[in-house]
Amino acid sequence: MQSLRYLYRIGRGPSSSHTMGPETAAEEMKKRFPSADFFRVTLFGSLALTGKGHGTEKIIRETFAPKKSEVVFDPDSACKHPNTMKIEVFEGEKIAETKTVYSVGGGEIRIDGEKSEEAKEIYPHRSFAEIAKYCSDRNIRLWEYVGEFEGEEIFDYLGGVWERMKKTVFEGLTTSGTLPGGLKTQRKAQYLYNQRHIDESAQTRENRLVCSYAFAVSEQNASGGVIVTAPTCGSCGVVPAVLKYMQETRGFTDEEVVRALAAGGVIGNLIKTNASISGAECGCQAEIGSACSMAAASLAELFGMGLSQIEYAAEVAMEHHLGLTCDPIGGLVQIPCIERNAVAAMRAINALSLANFLSDSRKISFDMVVRTMYETGRDLLGSYRETAKGGLAKNYRI
């Protein structure tokens, strides 16, 4: 598995695969070919189908500037990966080079025929079962496992990630108005945070605050603000929402939260390695399901639960997102994406509660549910994998 640095990335929304990935690809081509006069980028698959709503064309043009560039949308041609770009480099009127690039999720790219530096694996294990055995044999926790293979500096990096998460929550809670894109979606984070119920119970308050934090981050993402992929832009609100709420109500230190992020990162890394975190490849279960699983594992680590309980929390969180489709209305990361972040945050807390009682009776392993998620995602009709051609995106009329 790769470093957690490639799972938790700080960047601009609204989509890790449709904006951060293409931005990285354009930056790489611009660096490689400084004498180029012109770049032509052809988008295929999901990039072509929802790229306009996600701002793909805009970010590509801005990244190549001041060089001239052209973006072509080709939704009909077959492609190897659902997020495929063909980048043609022109010197004068002649094509000097052509590269095929895949935006594989979480802001990461692969260039066809090339070995990526980011693809370097630093963890020797590829399943939770292997990791659990390694940790049990050495009597260490998941966050210590991360430190053993990444070095202590990874916790400084995760500290920066946590600070960015908290800042994004604050920015979202202090901003009102309408999100861009034409749907006229009203921001609701500030309203949820301030509107105390007239007869509010402790449970209602928890729901309201956790959801307000998830909305805050997701609305910032939808408006092109700076967020942390956890594991993607579209699912970036789940992990910070539950961790911020627990820190505020239970008094956990930043150091403890950073350790929780490390544990959650192991879960996200396993999903990314053995399945997918791309909605275009496996539907929203790969994004929101993965984020919920990471959040549940982070919470279990935060509360000092054992390896079996952490696994159970992560497994339950993913299991009950199986089959979740990716059907963004208008190709925008707004409806149903923002609400899904809030619902998944609450589900992560529910998974934590179940893990406290039931981990010794479980029948399904985390590794099994990850494999099942990938198989389910590959079986989903293409119209339900971030194409905006099925589900709510089909039935809602703008």
C-alpha positions in Angstrom: 0.0 0.0 0.0 1.0 3.6 -0.6 1.7 6.3 1.9 -1.3 8.0 3.6 -0.1 11.2 2.0 -1.7 10.0 -1.2 -5.0 9.3 0.5 -5.4 12.5 2.5 -4.7 15.3 0.0 -5.3 19.0 0.5 -6.7 20.6 -2.5 -9.7 22.4 -4.2 -13.0 20.8 -4.8 -15.5 19.8 -6.1 -14.1 16.5 -7.3 -10.9 14.7 -6.7 -11.2 12.7 -9.9 -12.7 15.4 -12.1 -10.8 18.5 -10.9 -7.8 17.5 -8.7 -6.7 14.6 -11.0 -7.0 16.6 -14.3 -5.2 19.5 -12.6 -2.3 17.2 -11.6 -2.2 15.8 -15.2 -2.1 19.3 -16.7 0.6 20.4 -14.3 2.7 17.3 -15.2 2.4 17.8 -18.9 3.2 21.5 -18.6 6.3 20.7 -16.6 7.4 18.0 -19.1 6.9 20.1 -22.2 7.9 23.7 -21.4 8.4 24.5 -25.1 4.9 23.4 -26.1 2.7 25.9 -27.9 -0.6 24.3 -27.4 -2.3 21.4 -25.5 -5.4 19.5 -26.5 -7.2 17.4 -23.9 -9.9 15.0 -24.9 -12.0 13.7 -22.0 -13.7 10.3 -22.1 -16.1 8.3 -20.0 -17.3 9.9 -16.8 -15.0 12.9 -17.3 -16.8 13.7 -20.6 -20.2 13.0 -19.2 -20.0 15.1 -15.9 -16.9 17.2 -16.6 -18.8 20.4 -17.2 -20.7 20.2 -13.9 -17.5 19.3 -12.0 -15.5 22.2 -13.6 -13.0 19.9 -15.4 -12.7 22.1 -18.4 -12.2 25.2 -16.3 -9.4 23.7 -14.1 -7.6 22.3 -17.2 -7.6 25.6 -19.0 -6.5 27.5 -15.8 -3.7 25.1 -15.1 -2.2 25.2 -18.7 -2.4 29.0 -18.8 -0.8 31.1 -20.1 -0.3 28.3 -22.6 -3.2 27.9 -25.0 -5.4 24.8 -24.5 -8.5 23.1 -25.9 -10.8 20.7 -24.1 -12.8 18.2 -26.1 -15.6 16.1 -24.6 -16.0 12.6 -26.1 -18.7 10.7 -24.1 -19.2 8.0 -26.8 -15.8 6.5 -27.5 -14.7 3.4 -25.5 -12.0 3.9 -22.9 -9.9 1.7 -20.7 -10.7 3.6 -17.5 -13.9 5.6 -16.8 -11.9 8.7 -16.1 -9.6 8.9 -19.1 -7.8 11.8 -20.7 -5.9 12.0 -23.9 -3.4 14.9 -23.8 -1.9 16.0 -27.1 1.2 18.3 -27.0 1.6 20.6 -29.9 4.8 22.3 -31.0 3.6 24.6 -33.8 1.1 22.7 -35.9 2.6 19.4 -35.2 1.7 16.9 -32.4 5.0 16.3 -30.5 3.6 13.9 -28.0 0.4 12.1 -26.9 -0.2 10.8 -23.4 -3.2 8.9 -22.1 -3.9 9.7 -18.4 -6.3 8.0 -16.0 -7.7 9.9 -13.0 -8.0 7.0 -10.6 -9.7 8.7 -7.6 -8.6 10.7 -4.7 -6.7 13.2 -6.9 -4.3 10.5 -8.1 -3.4 9.9 -11.7 -1.8 7.1 -13.7 0.0 7.7 -17.1 -0.5 4.8 -19.5 2.7 2.8 -19.9 4.5 4.6 -17.1 5.4 3.6 -13.6 4.3 6.3 -11.2 6.4 7.4 -8.3 3.2 7.7 -6.3 2.6 4.0 -7.0 5.5 3.1 -4.7 4.3 0.8 -1.9 5.7 1.4 1.5 3.4 -1.0 3.5 4.1 -4.7 3.0 0.6 -5.9 3.8 -2.5 -5.8 1.6 -5.3 -7.1 3.8 -6.7 -6.2 7.2 -6.2 -9.8 8.3 -2.4 -9.5 7.6 -2.2 -6.1 9.3 -4.2 -7.3 12.4 -1.9 -10.3 12.8 1.2 -8.1 12.5 -0.2 -5.7 15.1 -1.3 -8.5 17.4 2.1 -10.2 17.3 3.8 -7.0 18.2 1.1 -5.7 20.6 0.8 -2.4 18.7 -2.2 -0.3 17.6 -3.0 0.7 14.1 -1.6 4.2 14.4 1.7 2.7 15.7 1.7 0.4 12.6 1.4 3.5 10.4 4.3 5.2 12.2 6.5 2.1 11.9 6.3 2.1 8.1 5.9 5.8 7.4 8.1 7.3 10.1 7.2 9.7 12.8 7.0 12.6 10.2 3.7 11.2 8.9 2.0 12.4 12.1 3.2 15.9 11.4 1.6 15.6 8.0 -1.6 14.3 9.5 -1.5 17.2 12.0 -1.7 19.5 9.0 -4.5 17.5 7.5 -6.5 17.8 10.8 -5.9 21.6 11.0 -7.2 21.9 7.4 -10.2 19.8 8.2 -11.1 22.0 11.2 -10.6 25.2 9.1 -12.9 23.9 6.4 -15.6 23.2 8.9 -15.3 26.8 10.2 -15.3 28.3 6.7 -18.4 26.3 5.9 -20.3 27.2 9.1 -19.6 30.9 8.5 -20.7 31.1 4.9 -24.2 31.4 3.6 -25.8 31.8 0.2 -26.3 29.7 -2.9 -23.8 27.2 -4.3 -22.6 27.7 -7.9 -23.6 25.5 -10.8 -27.2 26.4 -11.7 -29.1 24.2 -9.3 -29.6 27.1 -6.9 -28.7 24.8 -3.9 -28.9 26.8 -0.7 -26.1 26.4 1.9 -27.6 24.8 5.0 -24.6 24.2 7.3 -24.9 27.5 9.1 -28.7 27.0 9.6 -28.2 23.5 11.0 -25.6 24.7 13.4 -27.5 27.7 14.8 -31.1 26.4 14.7 -31.5 24.7 18.1 -34.7 22.6 18.3 -37.3 24.0 20.7 -37.2 20.7 22.7 -33.8 19.4 21.8 -32.7 16.1 23.3 -29.0 15.1 23.5 -29.5 12.8 20.6 -31.1 15.5 18.4 -28.3 17.9 19.2 -25.7 15.3 18.2 -27.5 14.7 14.9 -27.8 18.4 14.2 -24.2 19.3 15.0 -22.6 16.3 13.3 -24.7 17.0 10.2 -23.9 20.7 10.2 -20.2 19.9 10.2 -20.6 17.4 7.3 -22.7 20.0 5.4 -20.1 22.7 6.1 -17.2 20.7 4.5 -19.3 19.4 1.7 -20.6 22.8 0.8 -17.1 24.2 0.8 -16.2 21.4 -1.6 -19.1 22.1 -3.9 -18.1 25.7 -4.1 -14.5 24.9 -5.1 -13.1 25.6 -1.6 -10.0 23.9 0.0 -10.8 20.5 1.5 -9.0 17.3 2.4 -9.8 14.2 0.4 -11.0 11.5 2.8 -10.8 9.6 0.7 -12.3 11.8 -2.1 -13.7 15.3 -2.5 -17.2 14.1 -2.9 -17.0 12.3 0.4 -14.8 14.8 2.3 -17.3 15.8 4.9 -17.7 12.5 6.8 -14.4 12.0 8.6 -14.0 15.6 9.8 -17.6 15.8 11.0 -17.4 12.9 13.4 -13.9 13.7 14.6 -14.6 17.4 15.3 -17.8 16.5 17.1 -16.1 13.9 19.3 -13.2 16.3 20.1 -15.6 19.0 21.1 -17.9 16.8 23.3 -15.4 14.3 24.7 -12.2 16.5 24.9 -9.9 14.4 22.8 -6.6 16.1 22.1 -5.3 16.9 18.6 -2.7 14.2 19.0 -5.4 11.6 19.7 -7.3 12.7 16.7 -4.2 12.5 14.5 -3.8 8.9 15.6 -7.4 8.2 14.8 -6.8 9.7 11.3 -3.9 7.3 10.9 -6.1 4.3 11.8 -8.8 5.5 9.4 -6.2 6.0 6.7 -5.2 2.3 6.9 -8.9 1.4 6.2 -9.0 3.8 3.3 -5.8 2.5 1.9 -7.0 -1.0 2.0 -10.1 -0.1 0.1 -8.1 1.9 -2.4 -5.6 -1.0 -2.9 -8.1 -3.9 -3.1 -11.2 -2.2 -4.6 -11.7 1.4 -5.6 -12.5 4.9 -4.1 -13.7 6.2 -7.5 -17.4 6.8 -8.0 -16.9 6.5 -11.7 -15.5 3.0 -11.3 -17.7 1.6 -8.5 -20.5 4.1 -7.7 -21.0 6.1 -4.6 -20.4 3.1 -2.3 -16.7 3.6 -3.2 -16.7 7.2 -2.0 -19.3 7.6 0.7 -19.1 4.0 1.8 -15.3 4.2 2.0 -15.5 7.5 3.9 -18.0 6.1 6.4 -15.8 3.1 6.9 -12.8 5.3 7.5 -14.8 7.4 9.9 -16.0 4.4 11.9 -12.5 3.0 12.2 -11.1 6.4 13.2 -13.8 6.7 16.0 -13.0 3.2 17.2 -9.3 4.1 17.5 -10.2 7.3 19.2 -12.2 5.4 21.8 -9.4 2.9 22.3 -11.2 -0.1 20.9 -9.4 -3.3 20.0 -8.4 -4.5 16.5 -11.5 -6.7 16.2 -13.8 -3.9 17.2 -12.1 -1.5 14.8 -12.5 -4.0 12.0 -16.2 -4.6 12.9 -16.9 -0.8 12.9 -15.3 -0.4 9.4 -17.0 -3.5 8.0 -20.5 -2.5 9.2 -20.0 1.0 7.8 -19.2 -0.3 4.4 -21.6 -3.2 4.3 -24.6 -1.0 4.6 -23.5 1.2 1.7 -23.2 -1.7 -0.7 -24.9 -0.9 -4.0 -25.0 2.9 -3.4 -25.2 4.5 -6.8 -23.4 7.7 -8.0 -26.0 9.9 -9.6 -25.2 13.6 -9.2 -27.9 15.8 -10.5 -26.5 18.0 -13.3 -23.1 16.4 -12.8 -22.6 18.7 -9.7 -21.3 17.4 -6.4 -24.4 18.8 -4.6 -27.5 16.7 -4.8 -27.6 14.0 -3.3 -23.9 14.3 -2.4 -24.0 16.8 0.4 -26.8 15.1 2.3 -25.0 11.7 1.9 -22.0 13.0 3.7 -24.2 13.9 6.7 -26.1 10.6 6.7 -22.8 8.6 6.4 -21.3 10.6 9.4 -24.2 9.5 11.6 -24.0 6.0 10.3 -20.3 5.9 11.3 -21.3 6.8 14.9 -23.9 4.0 14.8 -21.2 1.6 13.6 -19.0 2.6 16.5 -21.9 1.8 18.9 -22.5 -1.6 17.4 -18.8 -2.5 17.5 -18.7 -1.8 21.2 -21.2 -4.7 21.7 -21.2 -7.1 18.8 -17.7 -7.5 17.3 -17.3 -11.0 18.9 -20.3 -12.3 17.0 -19.6 -11.1 13.5 -19.5 -13.4 10.5 -18.3 -10.9 7.8 -14.7 -9.8 7.7 -13.6 -6.3 6.5 -11.6 -7.9 3.7 -14.7 -9.7 2.5 -16.9 -6.7 2.4 -14.2 -4.7 0.5 -14.1 -7.5 -2.1 -17.9 -7.5 -2.3 -18.0 -3.7 -2.7 -15.7 -3.9 -5.7 -17.6 -6.8 -7.3 -20.9 -4.9 -6.7 -19.4 -1.7 -8.2 -18.3 -3.5 -11.3 -21.7 -5.0 -11.7 -23.5 -1.7 -11.5 -24.9 -0.3 -14.8 -22.6 2.4 -16.2 -25.5 4.9 -15.8 -25.1 4.6 -12.0 -21.4 5.3 -11.9 -20.9 9.0 -11.9 -22.3 9.6 -15.4 -25.3 11.6 -14.4 -27.3 9.4 -16.8 -29.3 7.4 -14.3 -31.0 7.6 -10.9 -31.8 11.0 -9.5 -29.8 12.7 -12.2 -32.1 11.2 -14.8 -35.4 11.8 -13.0 -34.8 15.3 -11.7 -35.5 18.1 -14.2 -33.4 21.2 -13.7 
